[in-house]
Amino acid sequence: MALKILVVDDEEQIRKLLADILAGQHEVHTASDGQLAIQLAQSVPFDLVLCDINMAGLSGFDVLNTLKSELQSEAEIVMMTGFSCLDSVMQATQGGAADYLAKPFTLSQLEQLIQEIEERRRSERIPLERLTAGNGGEIVGTSPAMIELFKQIARIAATDLTVTIYGESGTGKELVARTIHRHSARAMHPFIAVNCGALTETLLESELFGHMRGSFTGAVSTHRGLFEEANGGTIFLDEIGETSLAFQVKLLRVLQEGEIKPVGSNRSARVNVRVITASNRDLTQAVKEGHFRQDLLYRINAVTLSLPPLRERSEDIPQLIHRFLTQLGEEKQRQITFTPAALEKLLHYNWPGNVRQLQNTVKRLAALSPNGLIHESDLPPEIRHYEGAVELKKLVPDSLVTLQELERRYLIQVLTATYGNKFQAARILNVDRKTVDRMIRTHKIDVEQFKRKD
């Protein structure tokens, strides 16, 4: 695609050289000083500005600040200098420059830069929306598994039943618990989360039920427990399967009797708290192994929810990425774009750390990206070199289907994940664009239904 490019440099030879190189494919304007560059920018919308830093009169930083703050905030501005140093790089980056070129730079460096700008202009930002029905706009996902989860949350939030949430580490169990609380009649009262696996038995009991002054070494004052703090609201006990059998007896009494007894006290206190627990291990199996009380399991298992791992709902990955980028954008006021090849790698990775790993990966990539465009080469090695197959479990029903039907379902999944973008779909499927068109015609799929509705 042709770009509108402005070259700003007080050396005529450099202006002419860059103009000659770029003019064959792009519309090129030149300016011999900063003042003329600003005047041109008032009338011409530029895609790219190549600007020297050290110039008589207005410096390149003056041009950068004026364009970014007043005239062309969307323009890609690349600073050029023959006297590069850390301070100038930092100043350019903090001022909003897309990149920084140290003179003399090679033709390949310039071509790579132009290619990135073209791709950034051509590529759509990952077009995703937050799902808001039944979940307060926080849990993200439109996969069948997540839609079913939303339905279950909507049904149980209005009740006062205990809930146990099962899921691997990083799948968002606490987020689900918070959503249940927020849509319940207890929403105006506290929600308190406790990681049971992070505390010793004595400390956990003290934290949850409270203790009296002098009840043990270090108890210098009476402490009110978290069950009392959460009175009227909800308490979330994560990693409940890591607690001891002795503690489980005391928790069972709280659930049965609705009262707590602080450590070192002979008096009980009534509490009205909804308990939601979570575990990344099978508690039924833990009962069989003698690590978990069966009577407690019956008490907390009034309702169970199972969160699917991210590898089983890979079609939700683009939506999750958009969610994390939106949060980062609000903080850093900049846009991040993934190339189709990079997005394909993210979709195919198995994500052993689930949503938490994806979030940390997106944050790291955004923080380290110099110009907002993330390539496949920017991804961590374990993602870049991952060669495992795409998880097809969600596409295959209990009974066998024909290969043609499986192809149709997989194509629908890919088109859903790419919002009907045939170019990205072709990259994911590892076929050319014409093949994607043929597959769409063969299976009589309406691509319009997958496109984003703004």
C-alpha positions in Angstrom: 0.0 0.0 0.0 1.2 3.5 -0.8 2.1 5.7 2.2 2.2 9.4 2.5 5.8 10.1 3.8 7.4 13.3 5.0 11.2 13.4 5.1 12.6 16.2 7.4 16.3 16.8 7.3 18.5 19.9 6.9 21.0 17.9 4.7 19.9 18.1 1.1 21.8 15.0 0.1 19.9 12.9 2.7 16.5 14.3 1.7 17.2 13.6 -1.9 18.5 10.1 -1.3 15.5 9.1 0.8 13.0 10.7 -1.6 14.6 8.8 -4.5 14.4 5.5 -2.6 10.8 5.9 -1.5 9.2 7.7 -4.4 8.8 4.7 -6.6 6.0 3.2 -4.3 5.0 6.0 -2.0 4.0 9.7 -2.1 7.0 11.6 -0.7 7.2 15.1 0.6 10.4 16.8 2.0 11.2 19.6 4.4 14.5 21.2 5.0 13.7 22.4 8.6 11.2 21.8 11.4 9.1 24.9 10.7 8.4 23.8 7.1 7.6 20.3 8.3 5.0 21.6 10.7 3.5 23.8 8.0 3.2 20.8 5.6 1.7 18.7 8.4 -1.1 21.2 8.8 -2.4 20.4 5.3 -1.2 16.9 4.5 -2.1 13.8 6.6 1.1 11.8 6.7 1.3 8.1 7.4 5.1 8.3 8.2 7.4 11.1 9.1 11.2 10.5 8.9 12.7 13.3 11.0 16.2 14.3 11.8 16.9 15.2 15.4 19.7 17.8 15.2 18.5 20.7 12.9 18.9 24.4 13.1 15.9 26.2 14.5 13.3 23.7 15.6 14.8 20.4 16.6 13.4 17.0 15.6 12.0 16.7 19.2 10.1 20.0 18.7 8.6 18.6 15.5 7.8 15.3 17.3 6.0 17.0 20.2 4.0 19.4 17.9 2.9 16.6 15.6 1.9 14.2 18.4 0.2 16.8 20.6 -1.4 19.1 18.0 -1.5 18.0 14.4 -1.1 14.4 13.6 -1.2 12.1 16.6 -1.8 9.0 14.4 1.2 9.6 12.2 4.2 7.2 12.6 7.2 9.4 13.5 10.7 7.9 13.2 13.6 9.9 14.5 16.9 9.9 12.7 20.3 11.0 14.0 24.0 10.6 13.5 24.7 11.2 17.2 22.7 8.5 18.9 22.8 8.1 22.7 20.6 6.6 25.4 19.1 10.0 26.4 18.0 10.8 22.8 16.5 7.3 22.4 14.6 7.7 25.7 13.4 11.1 24.8 12.2 10.0 21.4 10.4 6.9 22.8 8.8 8.8 25.6 7.7 11.5 23.2 5.7 9.0 21.1 8.2 8.2 18.3 7.4 4.9 16.6 11.1 4.1 16.0 14.6 5.4 16.1 17.2 5.1 13.3 20.9 5.8 13.8 22.7 7.2 10.8 24.1 5.7 8.6 21.3 3.1 8.4 21.1 0.5 5.7 18.6 0.1 2.9 17.3 -3.1 4.5 16.7 -1.3 7.7 14.6 1.3 5.9 12.7 -1.4 3.9 11.9 -3.3 7.1 10.7 -0.1 8.7 8.4 0.7 5.8 7.1 -2.9 5.7 6.1 -2.6 9.3 4.4 0.7 8.8 2.5 -0.7 5.8 1.4 -3.8 7.8 0.3 -1.7 10.7 -1.8 0.5 8.5 -3.2 -2.5 6.6 -3.8 -4.8 9.6 -7.0 -4.3 11.6 -6.6 -4.0 15.3 -7.8 -7.3 16.8 -11.6 -6.6 16.4 -13.1 -7.9 19.6 -15.8 -6.9 22.1 -16.4 -7.7 25.8 -19.2 -10.1 26.4 -21.6 -8.4 28.8 -24.7 -10.6 29.0 -25.0 -12.1 32.5 -21.4 -11.4 33.6 -21.0 -7.8 34.2 -18.6 -7.3 31.3 -15.6 -8.9 33.0 -15.5 -12.6 32.0 -14.5 -12.7 28.4 -15.5 -15.4 25.9 -18.0 -16.4 23.3 -17.1 -20.1 22.9 -19.8 -22.6 23.6 -18.2 -23.6 26.9 -18.1 -20.0 28.1 -21.7 -19.3 27.0 -22.8 -22.3 29.0 -20.8 -21.1 32.0 -22.5 -17.7 31.8 -25.9 -19.4 31.8 -25.0 -21.3 35.0 -23.7 -18.2 36.7 -26.9 -16.4 35.9 -29.0 -19.3 37.4 -27.0 -19.7 40.6 -26.1 -16.1 41.4 -29.6 -15.4 42.6 -29.5 -18.3 45.0 -27.6 -18.7 48.3 -26.2 -22.1 47.6 -22.6 -23.0 48.2 -20.6 -23.3 45.0 -17.4 -25.2 44.2 -15.5 -24.0 41.1 -13.1 -26.5 39.5 -10.4 -25.5 37.0 -6.7 -25.5 36.3 -4.5 -22.8 37.7 -5.0 -19.6 35.8 -8.4 -20.2 34.4 -10.1 -17.4 36.3 -11.8 -19.1 39.3 -11.7 -16.0 41.5 -13.1 -13.9 38.7 -16.1 -16.3 38.4 -16.6 -16.2 42.2 -16.6 -12.3 42.1 -19.1 -12.4 39.3 -21.4 -14.6 41.2 -21.2 -12.3 44.2 -21.7 -9.2 42.1 -25.0 -10.6 40.7 -26.3 -11.9 44.0 -28.4 -10.3 46.7 -25.2 -9.9 48.7 -23.6 -7.6 46.1 -23.7 -4.6 48.5 -21.7 -6.5 51.2 -18.1 -7.6 51.2 -16.4 -10.1 49.0 -13.3 -11.6 50.5 -10.9 -14.0 48.8 -8.5 -16.3 50.7 -5.9 -18.5 49.2 -6.0 -21.5 51.6 -2.9 -23.1 50.1 -0.7 -20.1 50.9 -1.3 -20.3 54.7 -0.4 -22.8 57.4 -3.2 -24.5 59.3 -2.8 -22.3 62.4 -2.6 -19.1 60.5 -5.5 -20.0 58.2 -7.8 -20.8 61.2 -6.8 -17.5 62.8 -7.3 -15.5 59.6 -10.7 -16.9 58.9 -12.2 -17.3 62.4 -10.2 -14.7 64.4 -8.3 -15.2 67.7 -8.3 -13.8 71.2 -5.4 -11.9 72.7 -2.8 -14.3 74.2 -4.3 -17.4 72.5 -0.9 -18.2 71.0 2.6 -16.8 70.8 2.4 -13.5 68.9 -1.3 -12.9 69.5 -0.8 -9.5 71.1 -4.3 -8.4 70.5 -7.8 -9.7 69.7 -8.2 -10.2 65.9 -11.5 -10.3 64.1 -11.6 -13.0 61.5 -12.4 -12.8 57.8 -15.8 -14.6 58.2 -16.9 -11.8 60.4 -15.5 -9.2 58.0 -17.5 -10.8 55.2 -20.7 -11.0 57.2 -23.7 -10.5 54.9 -21.4 -11.0 51.9 -19.4 -13.8 50.3 -16.1 -15.5 51.2 -14.1 -17.2 48.5 -11.8 -20.1 49.7 -9.4 -20.9 46.9 -7.4 -24.1 46.8 -9.7 -25.7 49.4 -8.2 -29.1 48.6 -4.9 -28.0 50.2 -6.4 -27.7 53.7 -5.8 -30.2 56.5 -8.5 -32.6 57.7 -8.4 -30.9 61.1 -9.2 -27.6 59.6 -11.9 -29.1 57.4 -13.8 -30.2 60.6 -13.9 -26.6 61.8 -15.0 -25.3 58.4 -17.8 -27.9 58.2 -19.1 -26.7 61.6 -19.2 -23.1 60.2 -21.2 -24.2 57.2 -23.6 -26.4 59.2 -24.2 -24.1 62.2 -23.6 -20.7 60.6 -21.3 -19.7 63.5 -17.5 -19.3 64.1 -15.4 -19.7 67.2 -12.3 -17.5 67.4 -9.0 -19.3 68.4 -8.7 -19.1 72.2 -12.4 -18.2 72.8 -15.2 -20.3 74.4 -17.9 -18.2 72.8 -19.2 -18.5 69.2 -20.4 -15.7 67.0 -23.1 -16.0 64.4 -22.2 -15.2 60.8 -24.2 -15.0 57.6 -21.8 -15.6 54.8 -22.1 -17.4 51.4 -19.1 -19.7 50.8 -17.7 -20.3 47.4 -14.7 -22.6 47.1 -12.4 -23.5 44.3 -9.9 -26.3 43.6 -7.6 -27.3 40.7 -7.7 -30.9 41.8 -10.5 -33.5 41.8 -11.9 -33.4 45.4 -13.8 -36.6 44.8 -10.5 -38.4 44.2 -9.1 -36.6 47.2 -11.9 -38.1 49.3 -11.0 -41.6 48.0 -7.3 -41.0 48.9 -8.2 -39.8 52.4 -7.1 -36.2 51.9 -10.5 -34.6 52.0 -13.6 -35.1 54.2 -16.6 -36.5 52.3 -19.1 -34.7 54.6 -17.4 -31.4 53.8 -17.5 -32.2 50.1 -21.2 -32.8 50.2 -21.7 -29.5 52.0 -19.6 -27.3 49.5 -20.7 -29.2 46.4 -24.3 -27.9 46.3 -23.4 -26.5 42.9 -20.3 -27.2 40.9 -18.8 -25.2 38.0 -16.1 -26.4 35.7 -13.9 -23.8 34.0 -12.4 -25.0 30.7 -8.7 -24.6 30.2 -7.7 -22.1 27.5 -6.5 -24.8 25.1 -10.1 -26.0 24.9 -11.5 -22.6 24.0 -8.8 -21.2 21.7 -11.5 -19.2 19.8 -11.7 -16.9 22.9 -8.0 -16.0 22.7 -8.4 -13.0 20.4 -11.1 -11.6 22.7 -8.9 -12.0 25.7 -6.0 -10.3 24.0 -8.2 -7.4 23.1 -9.3 -7.2 26.7 -5.7 -7.1 28.0 -4.7 -4.6 25.3 -7.6 -2.3 26.1 -6.5 -2.3 29.8 -2.9 -1.5 28.7 -4.1 1.2 26.3 -5.9 3.0 29.0 -2.6 3.1 31.0 -0.1 3.8 28.1 -2.4 5.6 25.6 -1.1 3.6 22.7 -2.3 0.9 20.3 -0.8 -2.6 19.9 -1.1 -4.7 16.8 -0.4 -8.3 16.2 0.6 -9.5 12.8 -1.5 -12.4 11.4 1.5 -14.8 11.8 1.9 -13.8 15.5 -1.8 -14.1 16.2 -1.8 -17.5 14.6 1.0 -18.7 16.9 -0.9 -17.5 19.9 -4.1 -19.3 18.8 -2.2 -22.6 18.3 -0.2 -22.6 21.6 -1.5 -24.9 24.3 -1.2 -22.3 27.2 -0.4 -24.5 30.2 -0.8 -21.4 32.4 -4.2 -20.6 30.9 -5.6 -17.1 30.9 -3.1 -15.8 33.5 -0.2 -16.9 31.3 -1.8 -15.2 28.2 -2.3 -12.0 30.2 1.3 -11.9 31.4 2.5 -12.7 27.8 0.5 -9.9 26.3 1.7 -7.4 28.9 5.3 -8.3 28.4 5.0 -8.1 24.6 3.3 -4.7 24.8 5.9 -3.4 27.2 8.8 -4.5 25.0 7.4 -3.6 21.6 9.2 -0.5 20.3 6.5 0.5 17.8 3.3 -1.3 18.7 3.6 -4.0 16.0 4.2 -7.5 17.4 5.7 -10.0 15.0 6.0 -13.8 15.3 9.7 -13.3 16.1 8.8 -11.2 19.1 7.0 -14.1 20.8 8.6 -16.1 23.6 10.5 -19.1 22.3 8.1 -21.7 23.9 5.2 -20.1 21.9 7.2 -19.4 18.7 8.5 -23.0 18.5 5.4 -24.8 19.7 4.5 -27.5 17.2 1.6 -29.2 19.0 -1.7 -29.7 17.1 -4.7 -27.3 17.5 -7.1 -28.7 20.2 -10.0 -30.2 18.2 -11.8 -31.7 21.2 -14.5 -29.1 21.2 -15.2 -29.7 17.5 -15.7 -33.4 17.7 -19.0 -34.8 19.1 -19.3 -38.1 20.9 -20.2 -39.9 17.7 -17.8 -39.9 14.7 -18.3 -37.4 11.9 -17.1 -37.3 8.3 -13.9 -35.4 7.4 -16.0 -33.0 5.4 -18.1 -32.1 8.5 -15.0 -31.8 10.6 -13.5 -29.5 8.0 -16.6 -27.3 8.0 -16.6 -27.0 11.8 -12.9 -26.2 12.0 -13.4 -23.6 9.3 -16.2 -22.0 11.2 -14.0 -22.0 14.3 -11.2 -20.2 12.5 -13.6 -17.7 10.9 -15.1 -17.0 14.3 -11.7 -16.4 15.8 -10.6 -14.1 13.0 -14.0 -12.3 12.7 -14.3 -13.4 9.1 -10.9 -12.1 8.0 -10.1 -14.5 5.1 -6.4 -13.5 5.0 -5.9 -14.4 8.7 -8.0 -17.5 8.2 -5.7 -18.6 5.4 -2.6 -18.1 7.5 -4.1 -20.2 10.4 -5.2 -22.9 8.0 -1.9 -22.8 6.2 -3.5 -22.5 2.8 -3.8 -19.7 0.2 -6.7 -17.2 0.1 -8.3 -19.0 -3.0 -8.5 -22.2 -1.0 -10.3 -20.5 1.8 -12.8 -19.0 -0.7 -13.3 -22.5 -2.2 -13.9 -24.0 1.3 -16.4 -21.3 2.1 -18.3 -22.0 -1.1 -18.2 -25.7 -0.6 -19.6 -25.6 2.9 -22.0 -22.7 2.0 -20.8 -20.5 4.9 -22.0 -16.9 5.1 -18.8 -15.0 6.2 -20.7 -11.9 7.0 -22.1 -13.4 10.2 -18.6 -13.6 11.7 -17.6 -10.0 11.0 -17.6 -7.5 13.9 -20.7 -5.4 14.3 -19.5 -2.0 15.4 
